[in-house]
Amino acid sequence: MKPMPTLDELRRNRAGVLSIAAQITLALAILCNALFFIRETTAWMNRPTGIDEPDIFVMESTSTGERPTWAPREQADLAALRSIDGVVDAYATNTVPLSNEGNSAALKLTIDQQQATTMAALYYTGAEGLKTLGLQLIAGRMFARDEVGYVDPTDPATILNVPAAVIVTSALAQKLYPHGSALGRPVFIQGDPTALRIVGVVKRLQVPWTMVAGWGSTFSEDSILLPAQLVAKKVLYVVRVRPGRLAAVEKKAVGALQRIDRLRIIGGPYTMAQKRATAYRDDRGLSLFLAVVTSCLLGVTAAGIVGLTSYWVSKRKRQIGIRRALGATRGGIVWYFLGENLMITVVGVVAGTFLAIGLNLWVITAFALPRMPVGYLATGAVALILLGQLAALWPAWRAASIPPAIATRSA
């Protein structure tokens, strides 16, 4: 293939060339950023929560009784749940990971500190929470039973009167005390003058909220566990079972709670797998939408290349026949058209690289994602070049199959 005649042919078909190059430019920019967004979103959705997800289910209980009945009913509920065969432990709380609801608080290191050091999600776990959730304690100790207090969300005095011991996640401990161990060190919840001592550190406990944007990954594991049992009109019962007993225990748990109070409203039970599916439904839908749109765009680009190359073949039958009569091989004809297509594709890939970078800068701002690695650009460029060559291969092979005599008579 000689480059100058090819360039001449491309100049004579300027509109078609620009159309295909523009499609490749747009396809590359969207492909790279879509793959990057899908990869980051998938990694975000698959983050471990730090709890024993396969063996935990959650029930929501809303009482119809008055406040004096809440605490006794809750104690009876927990006793009934723990007595079910197959249950490891259970406790009452305000929230769980993947629930997208809960409480958070600003944390300070000293009482007179003006600005908070960081934010953290608040988990009321009591003495049984760590065992029930299956959290991995990497330093310090669990709560003792005599450290456990009670929290009533309708009574502000109980909220600010939690016991003076807390357990934090490893990520939160690093933020609070980056230059040493956090064990035994104080932390203050903004609005509460009581110094809370860090008595333990767990490896991981994801915050309840699962948003991709907003606070982002720097907040995702900043959790603080309080030795407080939630006593309220509406509570969540978290139940951990032995492996393989989840379905059987769920049915018994509903019956146990209904026997204690038939007038209550029970939500669930919900497995953590169901919680995960619900929490990430929008993210999963957006990823699927991007995958479909990108696939359609690549298909349209490939169809455009096939159509343009087929058009050029039909308009150049005489030229092809002359080349064949002068000794050009079928392989030579195929490489000629593939070479033309490669020039167009390379121009589109170069322009698409710059567009992809610009689009990524917008994605960084809009979705709080990190900068796209160069590998995605390289992968997208190679994919578009291969797609262009494969799309042009069939029309090029048709051109090579034209006999010299038929091509000459078609002039």
KAVEN-V751825 format. One record per residue. PSI is psi in whole degrees, 0 to 359 (* if undefined). OMEGA is omega in whole degrees, 0 to 359 (none if undefined). NEAR is the number of other C-alpha atoms within 10 Angstrom. Layout:
BEGIN
psi->{PSI/PSI}
omega->{OMEGA/OMEGA}
near->{NEAR/NEAR}
END
This chain:
BEGIN
psi->{128/133/321/313/324/316/323/317/319/322/327/342/48/320/315/320/313/323/312/318/320/320/318/320/310/319/318/315/315/320/310/312/326/316/318/315/316/318/314/319/320/317/321/317/332/9/138/140/340/354/170/75/316/338/21/137/162/139/142/123/124/117/151/0/176/169/318/340/349/309/311/320/320/318/319/320/311/321/319/318/317/339/350/134/126/349/130/310/169/155/165/140/178/335/168/161/147/5/342/26/151/196/149/164/153/137/142/160/338/157/328/12/130/314/142/148/319/173/156/149/141/124/123/113/344/204/341/355/316/315/318/316/340/32/149/110/118/349/149/213/170/173/141/155/329/357/353/131/190/143/126/111/337/355/100/331/323/330/322/10/39/153/153/46/138/159/138/162/162/321/319/321/321/325/321/315/78/344/19/180/143/348/132/357/155/155/143/134/127/130/350/121/354/131/122/128/135/113/350/158/126/153/315/140/108/146/161/333/141/20/145/322/197/234/328/193/339/341/349/338/22/86/145/131/128/137/60/136/128/126/110/171/323/122/161/129/120/126/129/134/168/151/134/1/9/307/318/319/325/314/318/326/319/315/322/318/323/328/329/320/101/345/349/163/124/126/130/204/153/129/162/333/320/320/317/316/319/318/326/19/315/318/319/320/320/320/318/319/315/321/319/313/317/318/318/319/320/322/318/320/314/318/322/319/317/314/316/317/320/322/316/323/315/329/347/29/320/316/320/318/319/315/319/319/329/5/6/135/166/319/323/319/316/313/331/310/324/325/318/314/325/321/315/316/317/319/315/322/318/313/322/329/315/321/322/319/315/319/323/323/323/319/321/316/318/325/5/35/158/172/142/127/154/333/328/322/316/316/316/319/313/318/317/322/315/319/316/318/319/322/326/348/316/312/324/321/324/319/320/341/356/120/147/319/316/319/323/319/338/357/*}
omega->{176/186/186/176/179/178/177/179/180/179/180/179/189/184/179/180/181/179/181/179/179/178/180/178/181/181/180/181/181/181/183/183/178/178/180/180/180/180/181/180/178/178/179/182/183/179/175/179/183/181/180/187/185/187/182/169/186/176/178/182/177/184/173/181/179/185/181/182/187/184/178/179/181/178/178/179/183/178/180/180/182/181/181/179/180/180/176/178/180/176/180/185/181/184/176/175/177/182/182/173/181/183/175/181/174/182/177/180/177/185/183/179/185/182/181/177/180/173/178/174/181/175/172/187/184/181/186/188/182/180/181/181/183/181/180/179/184/178/177/187/174/178/171/183/180/177/187/175/182/180/174/183/180/181/183/182/180/180/181/182/179/178/189/175/180/172/183/175/179/180/180/179/179/179/182/182/185/186/179/180/179/183/179/182/182/171/182/170/184/183/180/181/183/175/178/180/179/182/181/178/175/185/184/168/184/176/182/188/187/183/176/180/178/182/175/189/181/180/195/180/179/183/177/183/181/179/184/175/181/174/187/177/180/180/173/173/178/184/176/183/175/182/177/184/189/185/182/182/180/182/181/182/178/179/180/180/180/179/180/182/183/182/182/176/182/174/181/4/178/173/178/175/177/176/180/181/180/185/185/182/182/179/179/179/179/178/179/179/179/179/180/181/180/179/178/180/177/178/178/179/179/179/178/178/178/181/182/179/178/178/179/179/182/181/186/181/180/179/179/180/179/179/179/180/179/174/179/180/176/178/179/178/180/181/178/181/176/178/176/181/180/178/180/183/181/177/179/180/180/179/180/178/179/179/179/178/178/179/179/177/176/179/179/181/187/187/178/177/177/180/182/178/181/181/178/177/180/179/179/180/179/181/180/178/179/178/179/180/179/180/181/186/183/176/179/179/175/179/181/182/180/178/181/185/180/180/181/180/181/183/none}
near->{14/8/11/9/10/17/13/11/12/19/12/11/13/11/11/20/21/15/17/23/25/20/21/33/27/21/26/32/24/23/28/27/22/20/19/21/21/18/13/17/18/15/11/18/19/11/11/13/20/18/21/18/18/15/23/26/25/22/21/19/21/17/21/15/13/8/13/8/14/20/17/10/17/24/13/13/23/19/15/18/27/18/14/16/13/17/22/18/24/26/29/29/24/23/23/25/22/22/16/16/14/16/13/17/17/15/20/22/20/16/16/9/12/9/11/15/16/15/19/23/22/20/27/25/27/24/21/19/26/20/19/22/23/16/19/17/19/13/16/15/14/21/23/12/11/9/16/21/20/19/23/18/15/12/10/10/11/14/16/15/15/22/18/19/23/24/30/28/25/22/20/25/23/15/14/21/13/11/8/10/14/25/19/14/16/20/22/23/21/20/12/13/13/17/18/21/18/23/20/23/27/25/15/23/27/21/27/24/19/24/18/18/13/11/13/15/15/10/18/24/22/25/27/26/25/25/28/28/25/26/23/24/20/20/20/20/23/27/28/28/25/15/12/11/14/19/13/12/20/24/11/14/20/16/13/20/22/14/11/14/14/13/12/16/15/17/13/13/19/15/21/22/15/12/19/18/14/14/20/21/13/12/18/17/11/15/20/13/13/19/16/12/15/20/14/13/19/23/15/15/25/21/16/20/30/20/16/18/24/18/13/18/21/13/12/16/21/20/15/23/24/16/17/22/15/10/11/14/13/19/12/15/21/21/18/18/23/23/18/20/25/18/18/23/27/19/17/26/29/15/18/27/20/15/17/25/18/12/15/23/15/13/17/14/11/11/13/15/20/14/12/20/10/10/11/17/23/13/14/23/26/15/15/23/21/14/19/26/22/15/22/27/20/15/24/24/18/15/24/24/15/18/15/20/13/12/20/17/10/10/11}
END
